[in-house]
Amino acid sequence: MPEESTFQMLDNVKIDSKKMNAHITVNPKIHPPSTIYSSCYTLFDKNYVFITESDDKFKIEITPKKDTSIKDFGLTCGNFNNLLITQTSNLFFISKNKKLNNIILKGVEKAHI
């Protein structure tokens, strides 16, 4: 029986070990495009990254620039997902803190008048 070369690492990540590439889908309703692009940017040094954008999803194809083990490549794909969550969380907290900072600054301004 032939060995399967494509496997589903996570719900949104499919890795082809023979072609040594990964296809990742990301929902822009969950992760804003700015966080998707920021996360992809971190991969550019060691990987080729191709992004296809549609209304309901981003399709990202990642291919390593140099030979790498499937284990290391799988870690890269997993780290991409972690970074995506981190970037989205940071964006959320920055927007929440911006409102709080404005309230604090208005209070400080009133105290000094």
KEFI-409180 format. One record per residue (C-alpha): residue in three letters; residue number from 1; x, y, z. Coordinates in Angstrom, 2 decimals, decimal comma, always signed. Layout:
<rs>
<r res="ALA" n="NUM" east="X" north="Y" up="Z"/>
...
</rs>
This chain:
<rs>
<r res="MET" n="1" east="+0,00" north="+0,00" up="+0,00"/>
<r res="PRO" n="2" east="+1,55" north="+3,37" up="-1,01"/>
<r res="GLU" n="3" east="+2,35" north="+5,82" up="+1,76"/>
<r res="GLU" n="4" east="+0,17" north="+8,93" up="+1,86"/>
<r res="SER" n="5" east="+2,25" north="+12,06" up="+1,19"/>
<r res="THR" n="6" east="-0,39" north="+14,61" up="+2,18"/>
<r res="PHE" n="7" east="-1,54" north="+14,93" up="+5,73"/>
<r res="GLN" n="8" east="-3,77" north="+17,28" up="+7,67"/>
<r res="MET" n="9" east="-1,67" north="+18,78" up="+10,45"/>
<r res="LEU" n="10" east="-4,35" north="+21,10" up="+11,84"/>
<r res="ASP" n="11" east="-7,85" north="+21,97" up="+10,65"/>
<r res="ASN" n="12" east="-6,47" north="+24,69" up="+8,39"/>
<r res="VAL" n="13" east="-3,06" north="+23,19" up="+7,45"/>
<r res="LYS" n="14" east="-2,37" north="+20,50" up="+4,84"/>
<r res="ILE" n="15" east="+1,23" north="+19,47" up="+4,28"/>
<r res="ASP" n="16" east="+2,47" north="+17,53" up="+1,25"/>
<r res="SER" n="17" east="+5,69" north="+15,80" up="+2,29"/>
<r res="LYS" n="18" east="+6,64" north="+14,81" up="-1,29"/>
<r res="LYS" n="19" east="+6,23" north="+18,29" up="-2,76"/>
<r res="MET" n="20" east="+7,41" north="+19,74" up="+0,56"/>
<r res="ASN" n="21" east="+4,81" north="+22,47" up="+0,69"/>
<r res="ALA" n="22" east="+1,90" north="+23,42" up="+2,86"/>
<r res="HIS" n="23" east="-1,51" north="+24,89" up="+2,10"/>
<r res="ILE" n="24" east="-3,01" north="+26,96" up="+4,88"/>
<r res="THR" n="25" east="-6,48" north="+28,51" up="+4,84"/>
<r res="VAL" n="26" east="-7,32" north="+31,46" up="+7,06"/>
<r res="ASN" n="27" east="-10,70" north="+33,07" up="+7,65"/>
<r res="PRO" n="28" east="-10,39" north="+36,89" up="+7,38"/>
<r res="LYS" n="29" east="-13,53" north="+37,28" up="+9,51"/>
<r res="ILE" n="30" east="-11,56" north="+35,79" up="+12,41"/>
<r res="HIS" n="31" east="-8,07" north="+37,08" up="+11,56"/>
<r res="PRO" n="32" east="-7,98" north="+40,55" up="+9,93"/>
<r res="PRO" n="33" east="-5,92" north="+40,79" up="+6,73"/>
<r res="SER" n="34" east="-3,25" north="+42,91" up="+8,46"/>
<r res="THR" n="35" east="-2,53" north="+40,08" up="+10,90"/>
<r res="ILE" n="36" east="-2,45" north="+37,52" up="+8,08"/>
<r res="TYR" n="37" east="+0,07" north="+39,56" up="+6,09"/>
<r res="SER" n="38" east="+2,17" north="+40,25" up="+9,21"/>
<r res="SER" n="39" east="+2,29" north="+36,56" up="+10,02"/>
<r res="CYS" n="40" east="+3,26" north="+35,67" up="+6,44"/>
<r res="TYR" n="41" east="+6,01" north="+38,28" up="+6,50"/>
<r res="THR" n="42" east="+7,83" north="+36,41" up="+9,27"/>
<r res="LEU" n="43" east="+8,18" north="+33,38" up="+6,97"/>
<r res="PHE" n="44" east="+9,91" north="+35,16" up="+4,06"/>
<r res="ASP" n="45" east="+13,51" north="+34,55" up="+5,15"/>
<r res="LYS" n="46" east="+13,33" north="+30,77" up="+4,94"/>
<r res="ASN" n="47" east="+10,23" north="+30,13" up="+2,80"/>
<r res="TYR" n="48" east="+8,50" north="+31,10" up="-0,40"/>
<r res="VAL" n="49" east="+5,02" north="+32,36" up="+0,48"/>
<r res="PHE" n="50" east="+2,16" north="+32,73" up="-2,00"/>
<r res="ILE" n="51" east="-1,10" north="+34,34" up="-0,91"/>
<r res="THR" n="52" east="-4,44" north="+34,10" up="-2,69"/>
<r res="GLU" n="53" east="-7,22" north="+36,25" up="-1,30"/>
<r res="SER" n="54" east="-10,98" north="+35,87" up="-1,70"/>
<r res="ASP" n="55" east="-13,97" north="+37,22" up="+0,22"/>
<r res="ASP" n="56" east="-14,31" north="+34,28" up="+2,58"/>
<r res="LYS" n="57" east="-10,72" north="+33,01" up="+2,96"/>
<r res="PHE" n="58" east="-7,05" north="+33,52" up="+2,38"/>
<r res="LYS" n="59" east="-5,14" north="+30,62" up="+0,86"/>
<r res="ILE" n="60" east="-1,46" north="+30,58" up="+1,76"/>
<r res="GLU" n="61" east="+1,06" north="+28,24" up="+0,18"/>
<r res="ILE" n="62" east="+4,41" north="+27,85" up="+1,93"/>
<r res="THR" n="63" east="+7,45" north="+26,15" up="+0,39"/>
<r res="PRO" n="64" east="+10,85" north="+26,05" up="+2,11"/>
<r res="LYS" n="65" east="+13,71" north="+27,75" up="+0,23"/>
<r res="LYS" n="66" east="+16,22" north="+25,12" up="+1,39"/>
<r res="ASP" n="67" east="+16,03" north="+21,44" up="+2,24"/>
<r res="THR" n="68" east="+14,42" north="+20,92" up="+5,61"/>
<r res="SER" n="69" east="+13,00" north="+17,98" up="+7,48"/>
<r res="ILE" n="70" east="+9,27" north="+17,40" up="+7,49"/>
<r res="LYS" n="71" east="+9,37" north="+17,78" up="+11,27"/>
<r res="ASP" n="72" east="+10,95" north="+21,25" up="+11,07"/>
<r res="PHE" n="73" east="+8,58" north="+22,27" up="+8,30"/>
<r res="GLY" n="74" east="+5,62" north="+21,09" up="+10,36"/>
<r res="LEU" n="75" east="+6,89" north="+23,23" up="+13,24"/>
<r res="THR" n="76" east="+7,11" north="+26,22" up="+10,90"/>
<r res="CYS" n="77" east="+3,46" north="+25,73" up="+9,91"/>
<r res="GLY" n="78" east="+2,38" north="+25,31" up="+13,52"/>
<r res="ASN" n="79" east="+4,33" north="+28,41" up="+14,51"/>
<r res="PHE" n="80" east="+2,57" north="+30,32" up="+11,73"/>
<r res="ASN" n="81" east="-0,78" north="+29,48" up="+13,31"/>
<r res="ASN" n="82" east="+0,50" north="+30,51" up="+16,75"/>
<r res="LEU" n="83" east="+1,80" north="+33,79" up="+15,38"/>
<r res="LEU" n="84" east="-1,51" north="+34,42" up="+13,64"/>
<r res="ILE" n="85" east="-3,35" north="+34,04" up="+16,94"/>
<r res="THR" n="86" east="-0,81" north="+36,27" up="+18,70"/>
<r res="GLN" n="87" east="-1,05" north="+38,99" up="+16,04"/>
<r res="THR" n="88" east="-4,86" north="+38,92" up="+16,15"/>
<r res="SER" n="89" east="-4,88" north="+39,05" up="+19,97"/>
<r res="ASN" n="90" east="-2,42" north="+41,95" up="+19,98"/>
<r res="LEU" n="91" east="-4,56" north="+43,89" up="+17,53"/>
<r res="PHE" n="92" east="-7,62" north="+43,28" up="+19,71"/>
<r res="PHE" n="93" east="-5,89" north="+44,42" up="+22,91"/>
<r res="ILE" n="94" east="-4,32" north="+47,46" up="+21,24"/>
<r res="SER" n="95" east="-7,77" north="+48,63" up="+20,15"/>
<r res="LYS" n="96" east="-9,17" north="+48,03" up="+23,66"/>
<r res="ASN" n="97" east="-6,24" north="+49,79" up="+25,33"/>
<r res="LYS" n="98" east="-6,47" north="+52,75" up="+22,94"/>
<r res="LYS" n="99" east="-9,94" north="+53,54" up="+24,25"/>
<r res="LEU" n="100" east="-8,75" north="+53,19" up="+27,85"/>
<r res="ASN" n="101" east="-5,69" north="+55,37" up="+27,19"/>
<r res="ASN" n="102" east="-7,91" north="+58,10" up="+25,73"/>
<r res="ILE" n="103" east="-10,13" north="+58,03" up="+28,83"/>
<r res="ILE" n="104" east="-7,08" north="+58,28" up="+31,12"/>
<r res="LEU" n="105" east="-5,57" north="+61,15" up="+29,10"/>
<r res="LYS" n="106" east="-8,85" north="+63,09" up="+29,22"/>
<r res="GLY" n="107" east="-8,89" north="+62,65" up="+33,01"/>
<r res="VAL" n="108" east="-5,28" north="+63,86" up="+33,26"/>
<r res="GLU" n="109" east="-6,06" north="+66,88" up="+31,06"/>
<r res="LYS" n="110" east="-9,02" north="+67,82" up="+33,27"/>
<r res="ALA" n="111" east="-6,90" north="+67,50" up="+36,40"/>
<r res="HIS" n="112" east="-4,34" north="+69,95" up="+35,04"/>
<r res="ILE" n="113" east="-6,82" north="+72,60" up="+33,89"/>
</rs>
